Amino acid sequence: MAISRVGRSRLAKVSLIGALAAAAIGGVAPMASASTSGTTNGCYSWWGNTSSDGHCTDPYVTVSGNYQNYASCAYETDSWSYWKYFSQGTAPNAWGGVECTWSVRSSWINFTD
């Protein structure tokens, strides 16, 4: 069965509207990305999409004390790890993991001696 010119025109419009709607929805969806914070006494925070964890390998902890990984979450309460004590000269890796439901906006390391 052949489609009339009016039918083809409507089909083209519907296809265009569908493609634009899909692009708009795709543009709003969160994109996976990863980033790292600046260092605090040799430690930094890594985050990607919905999780974050702390690392101290830059090249090692330069000041003994208590460290905490903190994540700023989108659309919900922020998330933070328990305080952990690290001695100067150590290089703990992948500690203080935290999660956000929607996404991590940024993350950093808190320090107290």
Secondary structure, DSSP 8 states (H G I E B T S, - for coil): ----HHHHHHHHHHHHHHHHHHHHHHHHS----EEE---BTTBEEEEETTEEEEE--SSS--S-EEEEEEEEETTS--EE---EEE-TT----SEEEEE-SS-EEEEEEEEE-
